[in-house]
Every structure is written in structure tokens, then in C-alpha cells.
Amino acid sequence: MIARTIRASTHGRYLVERPLSPGAAPLLVGFHGYAETAAAQLERMRAIGGSQEWLLVSIQALHPFYRGRSQDVVFGWMTKEDREQAIADNVAYANAVVEAIAGEHALSGRLVFAGFSQGVAMAFRAAVVSPRPVSGVVVCGGDVPPELEAAALARIPSVLIGRGLRDDWYTPEKAAADLQRLRAARVEATPVEFDGGHEWPAPFIDAAATFLNEHR
């Protein structure tokens, strides 16, 4: 048996929420976690204080499936199968969304990527290949992708990275290794630890509000 891959086109969905103030706005692009939808990440970004002054875009993963035996449709970014091709497809998709947004809305030039859980890796991958300058990355509950080398990570000037003290998936060891990698790449990395698990809680939301205010 010979296994091969072939490029195929598909359609992705993204949600857009305009800022309250008119004129050019900074852009916050979000990526949801495994078995979620773009709406879930949009709600997380909405909860950040001051995000009403940003143009919010939440990108939905390309791979739908039913949650268990229910009729709820949820999405995932990738699996271990054909991983490299999936990464290439996903970052091209994210870039295409940003360019589509830029063609429809006035942007200030500030661009921040945000991700939760499985969406953390997507936020980093989109940031390091973005054709537009990136102001920062805001992530919680997930690790820096292993394939990103220091030269790629160095394209990100600043990162806010959160972890719950009771998060069994994003362990203290993973978080420490990520901080070491980011700082070795001369990225300004700010860790936020909170009393919680695999979540996006109020302490992290407050830190994200400060981060976005500094990067407007």
C-alpha cells in the first residue's frame, strides 16, 4: 500500500466583531481549543477589558466532528496524521483570514494573536509566519509548538502565557520549558499562574486586558 496526499480546497468560517469606536482599530485574532467553536473563543476575547476597542476575529478550525453521540458540531485544528500538511493548511488559512479582514476594515497596524488550549499552538504558528508585523501573543492552557525554532519565535516581540496551577495537561514542566525557549529567543515573555485548571479565568483575563492596553 502507498499512502499519498493531495491538496484540496475547503471553506473555513470566522467570526468578526467590530470595535465600538469608529476609525482604524487594532486587530485581535483568536483560535479556540479542541472540540470547541469560534464562538467560544470570541466570548473569551470579549471578556477582556478594553477589547471593545479592538476589531475581534475568531477563526474556526477546518475539521468538524460531532461531540460524542450528540448532534453538537465542534472543531479541531489537527491530529498527528499528516501533521506537517495540516500545519501548512492552517497557517495559510489564518493568513488568508487576516488579509480578508484587512481588505474590509481599517486597521491601525497593531496585531495580536490569542489562543486557548489547542488554539495556543495555532496562535504561535500564525504569529511567526504572519506577513504583517505582530505586536504580541496572548495564550492560555497550551504549549509552544515544538517545531518552532528560536529564529521564528524571535518574530514575536511579546507574549502573555497563562497556566492554571491545577492544569493536568499544561504541566509546570511544559510551562517552564516554554518560558526558557521564549526568553532564549529574546521574546518578552510574561507568565501568569492562577488558582484553577484548564480554563480562561478572571485573573488571566485581567492580565490580558493589561497586555492589550500596552499593545494598542
Contacts in CASP RR format, 6 or more apart in sequence:
PFRMAT RR
TARGET T0000
AUTHOR 0000-0000-0000
METHOD contacts of the structure
MODEL  1
MIARTIRASTHGRYLVERPLSPGAAPLLVGFHGYAETAAAQLERMRAIGG
SQEWLLVSIQALHPFYRGRSQDVVFGWMTKEDREQAIADNVAYANAVVEA
IAGEHALSGRLVFAGFSQGVAMAFRAAVVSPRPVSGVVVCGGDVPPELEA
AALARIPSVLIGRGLRDDWYTPEKAAADLQRLRAARVEATPVEFDGGHEW
PAPFIDAAATFLNEHR
5 82 0 8 1.000
5 85 0 8 1.000
10 62 0 8 1.000
12 60 0 8 1.000
12 62 0 8 1.000
12 93 0 8 1.000
13 38 0 8 1.000
13 60 0 8 1.000
14 38 0 8 1.000
14 57 0 8 1.000
14 58 0 8 1.000
14 59 0 8 1.000
14 60 0 8 1.000
14 97 0 8 1.000
15 38 0 8 1.000
15 39 0 8 1.000
15 42 0 8 1.000
15 56 0 8 1.000
15 57 0 8 1.000
15 58 0 8 1.000
15 60 0 8 1.000
16 55 0 8 1.000
16 56 0 8 1.000
16 57 0 8 1.000
16 101 0 8 1.000
16 105 0 8 1.000
17 42 0 8 1.000
17 46 0 8 1.000
17 55 0 8 1.000
17 56 0 8 1.000
17 57 0 8 1.000
18 25 0 8 1.000
18 55 0 8 1.000
18 105 0 8 1.000
19 25 0 8 1.000
19 52 0 8 1.000
19 53 0 8 1.000
19 54 0 8 1.000
19 55 0 8 1.000
19 56 0 8 1.000
20 52 0 8 1.000
20 53 0 8 1.000
21 53 0 8 1.000
23 106 0 8 1.000
24 106 0 8 1.000
24 107 0 8 1.000
24 108 0 8 1.000
24 109 0 8 1.000
25 53 0 8 1.000
25 54 0 8 1.000
25 55 0 8 1.000
25 105 0 8 1.000
25 106 0 8 1.000
25 107 0 8 1.000
25 108 0 8 1.000
26 53 0 8 1.000
26 54 0 8 1.000
26 55 0 8 1.000
26 107 0 8 1.000
26 108 0 8 1.000
26 109 0 8 1.000
26 110 0 8 1.000
26 111 0 8 1.000
26 112 0 8 1.000
26 135 0 8 1.000
26 212 0 8 1.000
26 215 0 8 1.000
26 216 0 8 1.000
27 54 0 8 1.000
27 55 0 8 1.000
27 57 0 8 1.000
27 98 0 8 1.000
27 101 0 8 1.000
27 107 0 8 1.000
27 108 0 8 1.000
27 109 0 8 1.000
27 110 0 8 1.000
27 111 0 8 1.000
27 112 0 8 1.000
28 45 0 8 1.000
28 51 0 8 1.000
28 54 0 8 1.000
28 55 0 8 1.000
28 56 0 8 1.000
28 57 0 8 1.000
28 112 0 8 1.000
28 113 0 8 1.000
28 114 0 8 1.000
28 212 0 8 1.000
29 57 0 8 1.000
29 58 0 8 1.000
29 59 0 8 1.000
29 94 0 8 1.000
29 97 0 8 1.000
29 98 0 8 1.000
29 111 0 8 1.000
29 112 0 8 1.000
29 113 0 8 1.000
29 114 0 8 1.000
29 126 0 8 1.000
30 41 0 8 1.000
30 42 0 8 1.000
30 45 0 8 1.000
30 56 0 8 1.000
30 57 0 8 1.000
30 58 0 8 1.000
30 59 0 8 1.000
30 113 0 8 1.000
30 114 0 8 1.000
30 115 0 8 1.000
30 119 0 8 1.000
30 123 0 8 1.000
31 41 0 8 1.000
31 58 0 8 1.000
31 59 0 8 1.000
31 61 0 8 1.000
31 77 0 8 1.000
31 94 0 8 1.000
31 113 0 8 1.000
31 114 0 8 1.000
31 115 0 8 1.000
31 116 0 8 1.000
31 118 0 8 1.000
31 119 0 8 1.000
31 120 0 8 1.000
31 122 0 8 1.000
31 123 0 8 1.000
31 126 0 8 1.000
32 38 0 8 1.000
32 40 0 8 1.000
32 41 0 8 1.000
32 58 0 8 1.000
32 60 0 8 1.000
32 61 0 8 1.000
32 75 0 8 1.000
32 115 0 8 1.000
32 116 0 8 1.000
32 117 0 8 1.000
32 118 0 8 1.000
32 119 0 8 1.000
33 40 0 8 1.000
33 41 0 8 1.000
33 76 0 8 1.000
33 77 0 8 1.000
33 115 0 8 1.000
33 116 0 8 1.000
33 117 0 8 1.000
33 118 0 8 1.000
33 119 0 8 1.000
34 76 0 8 1.000
34 77 0 8 1.000
34 117 0 8 1.000
34 118 0 8 1.000
35 65 0 8 1.000
35 67 0 8 1.000
35 74 0 8 1.000
35 75 0 8 1.000
35 76 0 8 1.000
36 74 0 8 1.000
36 75 0 8 1.000
36 76 0 8 1.000
36 117 0 8 1.000
37 60 0 8 1.000
37 73 0 8 1.000
37 74 0 8 1.000
37 75 0 8 1.000
38 58 0 8 1.000
38 59 0 8 1.000
38 60 0 8 1.000
38 75 0 8 1.000
39 58 0 8 1.000
41 58 0 8 1.000
41 114 0 8 1.000
41 115 0 8 1.000
41 116 0 8 1.000
41 119 0 8 1.000
42 56 0 8 1.000
42 58 0 8 1.000
44 114 0 8 1.000
44 116 0 8 1.000
44 200 0 8 1.000
44 205 0 8 1.000
45 51 0 8 1.000
45 54 0 8 1.000
45 56 0 8 1.000
45 58 0 8 1.000
45 114 0 8 1.000
46 56 0 8 1.000
47 200 0 8 1.000
47 205 0 8 1.000
48 205 0 8 1.000
48 208 0 8 1.000
48 209 0 8 1.000
48 212 0 8 1.000
49 205 0 8 1.000
49 208 0 8 1.000
49 209 0 8 1.000
49 212 0 8 1.000
50 209 0 8 1.000
50 212 0 8 1.000
50 213 0 8 1.000
51 209 0 8 1.000
51 212 0 8 1.000
53 216 0 8 1.000
54 112 0 8 1.000
54 212 0 8 1.000
54 216 0 8 1.000
55 101 0 8 1.000
55 105 0 8 1.000
55 107 0 8 1.000
57 97 0 8 1.000
57 98 0 8 1.000
57 101 0 8 1.000
59 93 0 8 1.000
59 94 0 8 1.000
59 97 0 8 1.000
59 122 0 8 1.000
60 75 0 8 1.000
61 75 0 8 1.000
61 76 0 8 1.000
61 77 0 8 1.000
61 90 0 8 1.000
62 75 0 8 1.000
62 77 0 8 1.000
62 89 0 8 1.000
62 90 0 8 1.000
62 93 0 8 1.000
63 75 0 8 1.000
63 76 0 8 1.000
63 77 0 8 1.000
63 78 0 8 1.000
64 73 0 8 1.000
64 74 0 8 1.000
64 75 0 8 1.000
64 76 0 8 1.000
65 73 0 8 1.000
65 74 0 8 1.000
65 75 0 8 1.000
65 76 0 8 1.000
66 72 0 8 1.000
66 73 0 8 1.000
66 74 0 8 1.000
67 73 0 8 1.000
67 74 0 8 1.000
76 118 0 8 1.000
77 86 0 8 1.000
77 90 0 8 1.000
77 118 0 8 1.000
77 119 0 8 1.000
77 121 0 8 1.000
77 122 0 8 1.000
78 86 0 8 1.000
78 87 0 8 1.000
78 90 0 8 1.000
79 86 0 8 1.000
87 125 0 8 1.000
87 147 0 8 1.000
90 122 0 8 1.000
90 125 0 8 1.000
91 125 0 8 1.000
91 126 0 8 1.000
91 129 0 8 1.000
94 122 0 8 1.000
94 125 0 8 1.000
94 126 0 8 1.000
95 126 0 8 1.000
95 129 0 8 1.000
95 130 0 8 1.000
95 131 0 8 1.000
98 111 0 8 1.000
98 126 0 8 1.000
98 130 0 8 1.000
98 132 0 8 1.000
99 131 0 8 1.000
101 107 0 8 1.000
102 132 0 8 1.000
108 216 0 8 1.000
109 132 0 8 1.000
109 133 0 8 1.000
110 135 0 8 1.000
110 215 0 8 1.000
110 216 0 8 1.000
111 130 0 8 1.000
111 132 0 8 1.000
111 133 0 8 1.000
111 134 0 8 1.000
111 135 0 8 1.000
111 136 0 8 1.000
112 134 0 8 1.000
112 135 0 8 1.000
112 136 0 8 1.000
112 137 0 8 1.000
112 138 0 8 1.000
112 211 0 8 1.000
112 212 0 8 1.000
112 215 0 8 1.000
113 123 0 8 1.000
113 124 0 8 1.000
113 126 0 8 1.000
113 127 0 8 1.000
113 130 0 8 1.000
113 134 0 8 1.000
113 136 0 8 1.000
113 137 0 8 1.000
113 138 0 8 1.000
114 123 0 8 1.000
114 137 0 8 1.000
114 138 0 8 1.000
114 139 0 8 1.000
114 208 0 8 1.000
115 122 0 8 1.000
115 123 0 8 1.000
115 138 0 8 1.000
115 139 0 8 1.000
115 140 0 8 1.000
116 139 0 8 1.000
116 140 0 8 1.000
116 141 0 8 1.000
116 142 0 8 1.000
116 200 0 8 1.000
117 140 0 8 1.000
117 141 0 8 1.000
117 142 0 8 1.000
117 169 0 8 1.000
117 198 0 8 1.000
118 142 0 8 1.000
119 139 0 8 1.000
119 142 0 8 1.000
120 139 0 8 1.000
120 140 0 8 1.000
120 141 0 8 1.000
120 142 0 8 1.000
120 143 0 8 1.000
120 144 0 8 1.000
121 142 0 8 1.000
121 143 0 8 1.000
121 144 0 8 1.000
121 145 0 8 1.000
123 137 0 8 1.000
123 138 0 8 1.000
123 139 0 8 1.000
124 137 0 8 1.000
124 139 0 8 1.000
124 144 0 8 1.000
124 145 0 8 1.000
124 148 0 8 1.000
124 153 0 8 1.000
124 156 0 8 1.000
125 145 0 8 1.000
125 148 0 8 1.000
127 134 0 8 1.000
127 136 0 8 1.000
127 137 0 8 1.000
127 155 0 8 1.000
127 156 0 8 1.000
128 148 0 8 1.000
128 152 0 8 1.000
128 153 0 8 1.000
128 155 0 8 1.000
128 156 0 8 1.000
129 152 0 8 1.000
130 155 0 8 1.000
134 155 0 8 1.000
134 156 0 8 1.000
134 157 0 8 1.000
135 157 0 8 1.000
135 158 0 8 1.000
135 215 0 8 1.000
136 156 0 8 1.000
136 157 0 8 1.000
136 158 0 8 1.000
136 159 0 8 1.000
136 215 0 8 1.000
137 156 0 8 1.000
137 158 0 8 1.000
137 159 0 8 1.000
137 160 0 8 1.000
138 159 0 8 1.000
138 160 0 8 1.000
138 208 0 8 1.000
138 211 0 8 1.000
138 212 0 8 1.000
139 159 0 8 1.000
139 160 0 8 1.000
139 161 0 8 1.000
139 162 0 8 1.000
140 161 0 8 1.000
140 162 0 8 1.000
140 163 0 8 1.000
140 192 0 8 1.000
140 199 0 8 1.000
140 200 0 8 1.000
140 204 0 8 1.000
141 162 0 8 1.000
141 163 0 8 1.000
141 164 0 8 1.000
141 167 0 8 1.000
141 169 0 8 1.000
141 170 0 8 1.000
141 198 0 8 1.000
142 163 0 8 1.000
142 169 0 8 1.000
142 170 0 8 1.000
142 174 0 8 1.000
143 170 0 8 1.000
143 174 0 8 1.000
143 175 0 8 1.000
143 177 0 8 1.000
143 178 0 8 1.000
144 153 0 8 1.000
144 178 0 8 1.000
144 181 0 8 1.000
144 182 0 8 1.000
150 181 0 8 1.000
150 184 0 8 1.000
150 185 0 8 1.000
151 185 0 8 1.000
153 181 0 8 1.000
153 182 0 8 1.000
153 185 0 8 1.000
153 187 0 8 1.000
154 185 0 8 1.000
154 186 0 8 1.000
154 187 0 8 1.000
156 187 0 8 1.000
157 187 0 8 1.000
157 188 0 8 1.000
158 187 0 8 1.000
158 188 0 8 1.000
158 189 0 8 1.000
158 190 0 8 1.000
158 211 0 8 1.000
158 215 0 8 1.000
159 182 0 8 1.000
159 187 0 8 1.000
159 188 0 8 1.000
159 189 0 8 1.000
159 190 0 8 1.000
160 190 0 8 1.000
160 192 0 8 1.000
160 207 0 8 1.000
160 208 0 8 1.000
160 211 0 8 1.000
161 175 0 8 1.000
161 178 0 8 1.000
161 179 0 8 1.000
161 182 0 8 1.000
161 189 0 8 1.000
161 190 0 8 1.000
161 191 0 8 1.000
161 192 0 8 1.000
162 175 0 8 1.000
162 191 0 8 1.000
162 192 0 8 1.000
162 193 0 8 1.000
162 194 0 8 1.000
162 204 0 8 1.000
162 207 0 8 1.000
163 170 0 8 1.000
163 172 0 8 1.000
163 175 0 8 1.000
163 191 0 8 1.000
163 192 0 8 1.000
163 193 0 8 1.000
163 194 0 8 1.000
164 170 0 8 1.000
164 193 0 8 1.000
164 194 0 8 1.000
164 195 0 8 1.000
164 196 0 8 1.000
164 197 0 8 1.000
164 198 0 8 1.000
164 199 0 8 1.000
165 193 0 8 1.000
165 194 0 8 1.000
165 195 0 8 1.000
165 196 0 8 1.000
165 197 0 8 1.000
166 195 0 8 1.000
166 196 0 8 1.000
166 197 0 8 1.000
167 196 0 8 1.000
167 197 0 8 1.000
167 198 0 8 1.000
168 197 0 8 1.000
168 198 0 8 1.000
169 198 0 8 1.000
170 198 0 8 1.000
175 191 0 8 1.000
178 189 0 8 1.000
179 189 0 8 1.000
179 191 0 8 1.000
182 189 0 8 1.000
183 189 0 8 1.000
190 207 0 8 1.000
190 211 0 8 1.000
192 203 0 8 1.000
192 204 0 8 1.000
192 207 0 8 1.000
194 201 0 8 1.000
194 203 0 8 1.000
194 204 0 8 1.000
195 203 0 8 1.000
END
